[in-house]
Amino acid sequence: MSAKVLERFPAGSPRGSWPAEEYAAERRAEGEPATVVMDLRTDAFLVVVPGPDDD
């Protein structure tokens, strides 16, 4: 499965702040199937949508 990264947010947001989740919710309200995933290597939250599968 491949995915397209729409936006990247640092993991160090203030307590109670969820900017990646808020951004993903806005994209979902616009009809995009956005999901938040954690990139452990860069310590960031990524908002992604499914991309074309490269078979």
N, CA, C and O atoms as a GROMACS GRO file, in nm:
protein
  220
    1MET      N    1   0.084  -0.118   0.000
    1MET     CA    2   0.000   0.000   0.000
    1MET      C    3   0.089   0.124   0.000
    1MET      O    4   0.185   0.133   0.077
    2SER      N    5   0.057   0.218  -0.085
    2SER     CA    6   0.132   0.343  -0.085
    2SER      C    7   0.040   0.454  -0.036
    2SER      O    8  -0.082   0.442  -0.037
    3ALA      N    9   0.103   0.562   0.007
    3ALA     CA   10   0.025   0.675   0.059
    3ALA      C   11   0.092   0.805   0.018
    3ALA      O   12   0.213   0.811  -0.001
    4LYS      N   13   0.012   0.907   0.006
    4LYS     CA   14   0.060   1.042  -0.025
    4LYS      C   15   0.055   1.123   0.104
    4LYS      O   16  -0.049   1.128   0.170
    5VAL      N   17   0.166   1.187   0.141
    5VAL     CA   18   0.173   1.269   0.261
    5VAL      C   19   0.119   1.408   0.227
    5VAL      O   20   0.170   1.476   0.138
    6LEU      N   21   0.014   1.449   0.298
    6LEU     CA   22  -0.043   1.583   0.278
    6LEU      C   23   0.027   1.687   0.363
    6LEU      O   24   0.051   1.800   0.318
    7GLU      N   25   0.059   1.649   0.486
    7GLU     CA   26   0.119   1.746   0.579
    7GLU      C   27   0.195   1.669   0.686
    7GLU      O   28   0.168   1.552   0.712
    8ARG      N   29   0.292   1.737   0.747
    8ARG     CA   30   0.377   1.678   0.851
    8ARG      C   31   0.375   1.772   0.972
    8ARG      O   32   0.386   1.893   0.956
    9PHE      N   33   0.360   1.715   1.092
    9PHE     CA   34   0.355   1.792   1.215
    9PHE      C   35   0.453   1.735   1.316
    9PHE      O   36   0.457   1.614   1.334
   10PRO      N   37   0.534   1.819   1.382
   10PRO     CA   38   0.626   1.768   1.484
   10PRO      C   39   0.548   1.706   1.600
   10PRO      O   40   0.438   1.750   1.632
   11ALA      N   41   0.607   1.605   1.660
   11ALA     CA   42   0.539   1.534   1.769
   11ALA      C   43   0.538   1.613   1.900
   11ALA      O   44   0.468   1.573   1.992
   12GLY      N   45   0.612   1.721   1.910
   12GLY     CA   46   0.623   1.795   2.035
   12GLY      C   47   0.520   1.905   2.054
   12GLY      O   48   0.554   2.011   2.106
   13SER      N   49   0.397   1.884   2.014
   13SER     CA   50   0.294   1.986   2.033
   13SER      C   51   0.259   2.000   2.181
   13SER      O   52   0.277   1.906   2.258
   14PRO      N   53   0.209   2.116   2.221
   14PRO     CA   54   0.170   2.134   2.362
   14PRO      C   55   0.063   2.033   2.403
   14PRO      O   56  -0.015   1.987   2.321
   15ARG      N   57   0.061   2.001   2.530
   15ARG     CA   58  -0.037   1.906   2.583
   15ARG      C   59  -0.179   1.953   2.550
   15ARG      O   60  -0.213   2.069   2.570
   16GLY      N   61  -0.259   1.860   2.499
   16GLY     CA   62  -0.397   1.891   2.464
   16GLY      C   63  -0.413   1.948   2.325
   16GLY      O   64  -0.525   1.975   2.282
   17SER      N   65  -0.304   1.967   2.253
   17SER     CA   66  -0.308   2.018   2.117
   17SER      C   67  -0.285   1.902   2.020
   17SER      O   68  -0.189   1.827   2.035
   18TRP      N   69  -0.373   1.888   1.922
   18TRP     CA   70  -0.364   1.779   1.826
   18TRP      C   71  -0.372   1.834   1.684
   18TRP      O   72  -0.469   1.806   1.614
   19PRO      N   73  -0.273   1.910   1.638
   19PRO     CA   74  -0.284   1.974   1.507
   19PRO      C   75  -0.295   1.875   1.392
   19PRO      O   76  -0.365   1.903   1.294
   20ALA      N   77  -0.228   1.762   1.399
   20ALA     CA   78  -0.237   1.664   1.291
   20ALA      C   79  -0.378   1.607   1.282
   20ALA      O   80  -0.433   1.594   1.173
   21GLU      N   81  -0.437   1.574   1.396
   21GLU     CA   82  -0.574   1.522   1.398
   21GLU      C   83  -0.674   1.626   1.349
   21GLU      O   84  -0.768   1.593   1.276
   22GLU      N   85  -0.654   1.752   1.387
   22GLU     CA   86  -0.743   1.859   1.343
   22GLU      C   87  -0.732   1.879   1.192
   22GLU      O   88  -0.834   1.896   1.124
   23TYR      N   89  -0.611   1.876   1.139
   23TYR     CA   90  -0.590   1.891   0.995
   23TYR      C   91  -0.655   1.775   0.920
   23TYR      O   92  -0.720   1.796   0.818
   24ALA      N   93  -0.636   1.653   0.970
   24ALA     CA   94  -0.695   1.536   0.906
   24ALA      C   95  -0.848   1.544   0.909
   24ALA      O   96  -0.913   1.506   0.812
   25ALA      N   97  -0.905   1.592   1.019
   25ALA     CA   98  -1.051   1.606   1.028
   25ALA      C   99  -1.102   1.706   0.925
   25ALA      O  100  -1.208   1.685   0.865
   26GLU      N  101  -1.028   1.814   0.905
   26GLU     CA  102  -1.068   1.913   0.803
   26GLU      C  103  -1.065   1.851   0.664
   26GLU      O  104  -1.154   1.875   0.583
   27ARG      N  105  -0.961   1.770   0.635
   27ARG     CA  106  -0.952   1.705   0.504
   27ARG      C  107  -1.066   1.605   0.486
   27ARG      O  108  -1.124   1.596   0.378
   28ARG      N  109  -1.099   1.529   0.594
   28ARG     CA  110  -1.210   1.434   0.584
   28ARG      C  111  -1.342   1.507   0.560
   28ARG      O  112  -1.428   1.456   0.487
   29ALA      N  113  -1.360   1.624   0.621
   29ALA     CA  114  -1.482   1.702   0.599
   29ALA      C  115  -1.493   1.748   0.454
   29ALA      O  116  -1.603   1.771   0.404
   30GLU      N  117  -1.379   1.759   0.386
   30GLU     CA  118  -1.376   1.797   0.244
   30GLU      C  119  -1.386   1.675   0.153
   30GLU      O  120  -1.386   1.690   0.030
   31GLY      N  121  -1.396   1.555   0.210
   31GLY     CA  122  -1.414   1.434   0.132
   31GLY      C  123  -1.288   1.353   0.106
   31GLY      O  124  -1.295   1.252   0.037
   32GLU      N  125  -1.173   1.393   0.160
   32GLU     CA  126  -1.050   1.315   0.144
   32GLU      C  127  -1.039   1.214   0.258
   32GLU      O  128  -1.067   1.249   0.373
   33PRO      N  129  -0.999   1.091   0.230
   33PRO     CA  130  -0.988   0.989   0.335
   33PRO      C  131  -0.855   1.002   0.413
   33PRO      O  132  -0.773   0.911   0.410
   34ALA      N  133  -0.836   1.113   0.480
   34ALA     CA  134  -0.709   1.142   0.550
   34ALA      C  135  -0.697   1.063   0.680
   34ALA      O  136  -0.795   1.044   0.752
   35THR      N  137  -0.576   1.018   0.707
   35THR     CA  138  -0.543   0.942   0.827
   35THR      C  139  -0.414   0.998   0.886
   35THR      O  140  -0.328   1.048   0.813
   36VAL      N  141  -0.400   0.990   1.018
   36VAL     CA  142  -0.277   1.033   1.084
   36VAL      C  143  -0.195   0.909   1.120
   36VAL      O  144  -0.246   0.814   1.178
   37VAL      N  145  -0.067   0.914   1.084
   37VAL     CA  146   0.026   0.807   1.120
   37VAL      C  147   0.149   0.869   1.183
   37VAL      O  148   0.178   0.987   1.162
   38MET      N  149   0.221   0.790   1.261
   38MET     CA  150   0.342   0.838   1.327
   38MET      C  151   0.463   0.790   1.250
   38MET      O  152   0.476   0.671   1.221
   39ASP      N  153   0.552   0.882   1.218
   39ASP     CA  154   0.681   0.847   1.156
   39ASP      C  155   0.784   0.847   1.269
   39ASP      O  156   0.831   0.953   1.310
   40LEU      N  157   0.818   0.731   1.318
   40LEU     CA  158   0.909   0.719   1.431
   40LEU      C  159   1.049   0.769   1.398
   40LEU      O  160   1.118   0.825   1.484
   41ARG      N  161   1.092   0.750   1.274
   41ARG     CA  162   1.226   0.790   1.234
   41ARG      C  163   1.246   0.941   1.248
   41ARG      O  164   1.353   0.986   1.290
   42THR      N  165   1.143   1.020   1.212
   42THR     CA  166   1.155   1.166   1.219
   42THR      C  167   1.082   1.226   1.338
   42THR      O  168   1.083   1.348   1.356
   43ASP      N  169   1.017   1.142   1.420
   43ASP     CA  170   0.940   1.188   1.536
   43ASP      C  171   0.838   1.293   1.494
   43ASP      O  172   0.831   1.403   1.549
   44ALA      N  173   0.756   1.256   1.393
   44ALA     CA  174   0.655   1.347   1.341
   44ALA      C  175   0.527   1.270   1.311
   44ALA      O  176   0.530   1.150   1.285
   45PHE      N  177   0.416   1.342   1.316
   45PHE     CA  178   0.288   1.287   1.274
   45PHE      C  179   0.266   1.327   1.130
   45PHE      O  180   0.286   1.443   1.093
   46LEU      N  181   0.224   1.231   1.047
   46LEU     CA  182   0.199   1.256   0.907
   46LEU      C  183   0.051   1.240   0.879
   46LEU      O  184  -0.012   1.145   0.925
   47VAL      N  185  -0.005   1.333   0.803
   47VAL     CA  186  -0.142   1.320   0.755
   47VAL      C  187  -0.130   1.265   0.614
   47VAL      O  188  -0.071   1.328   0.526
   48VAL      N  189  -0.188   1.146   0.592
   48VAL     CA  190  -0.173   1.078   0.464
   48VAL      C  191  -0.309   1.041   0.405
   48VAL      O  192  -0.408   1.029   0.476
   49VAL      N  193  -0.309   1.024   0.274
   49VAL     CA  194  -0.425   0.970   0.201
   49VAL      C  195  -0.374   0.855   0.118
   49VAL      O  196  -0.256   0.854   0.080
   50PRO      N  197  -0.458   0.758   0.088
   50PRO     CA  198  -0.413   0.645   0.005
   50PRO      C  199  -0.365   0.696  -0.130
   50PRO      O  200  -0.424   0.785  -0.191
   51GLY      N  201  -0.256   0.636  -0.176
   51GLY     CA  202  -0.202   0.670  -0.306
   51GLY      C  203  -0.222   0.555  -0.401
   51GLY      O  204  -0.271   0.450  -0.362
   52PRO      N  205  -0.184   0.575  -0.528
   52PRO     CA  206  -0.197   0.464  -0.623
   52PRO      C  207  -0.101   0.352  -0.587
   52PRO      O  208   0.013   0.377  -0.549
   53ASP      N  209  -0.148   0.229  -0.600
   53ASP     CA  210  -0.063   0.113  -0.574
   53ASP      C  211   0.028   0.092  -0.694
   53ASP      O  212  -0.018   0.088  -0.808
   54ASP      N  213   0.156   0.078  -0.668
   54ASP     CA  214   0.253   0.051  -0.773
   54ASP      C  215   0.272  -0.100  -0.783
   54ASP      O  216   0.355  -0.157  -0.712
   55ASP      N  217   0.196  -0.164  -0.869
   55ASP     CA  218   0.204  -0.311  -0.883
   55ASP      C  219   0.320  -0.352  -0.968
   55ASP      O  220   0.342  -0.471  -0.990
   0.00000   0.00000   0.00000
